[in-house]
Amino acid sequence: MTNGVPTSLRLPADVNERLDRLAEETHRPKSFYLRELVTSGLDRLEWEYSVAQRAQDVRAGRRETVPLEDVERELGMQDEPVDLGVMDDIK
């Protein structure tokens, strides 16, 4: 990677050993996997924090919501039977 910014971090010994093993088995540098992990992990973290922020905004009344009845009517589901077992799965 060109124009990369060098950084450092401390890894637990077992994680470093796993990373060493993966790099050796795949003939790729450890830095390749560290970049992959940071990039994909950062994508996930950004998404998770954006969801949490939206939830806070909803609770605080800073974000507009749509009542379930409106959504069901829009989707033509207002007469659908309610499967209460689905709610148990969500909990």
C-alpha positions, -999 to +999 in steps of 0.1 A: +000+000+000+014+034-009+007+065+010-002+045+041+002+061+075+023+040+098+008+031+132+014+006+159-006-014+183-001-041+210-017-074+204-023-102+229+003-129+223-023-155+212-038-131+186-003-123+173+004-160+170-028-166+150-019-137+128+016-150+122+002-184+114-023-170+089+003-149+072+027-178+069+000-202+056-012-177+030+021-161+021+008-127+028+022-101+051+007-095+085+001-059+076-023-071+048-045-088+074-043-060+099-055-035+072-083-059+063-094-063+099-093-026+106-111-017+075-139-043+079-141-037+116-143+001+112-171-004+087-190-025+112-183-001+141-194+029+121-227+011+112-233+000+148-227+035+162-249+051+136-277+027+146-272+035+182-272+072+175-305+069+154-321+050+183-311+078+207-325+104+183-358+085+181-360+083+219-352+120+223-378+129+196-352+143+172-360+118+145-394+114+128-409+079+130-438+062+111-465+044+131-466+006+125-502+009+114-492+033+086-464+009+075-488-020+075-514+000+055-487+011+030-476-025+025-511-039+024-507-059+055-533-044+078-555-075+076-527-100+081-529-122+111-504-114+138-479-141+146-471-134+183-444-161+182-423-138+160-420-114+190-407-142+212-379-148+186-370-111+186-366-110+224 
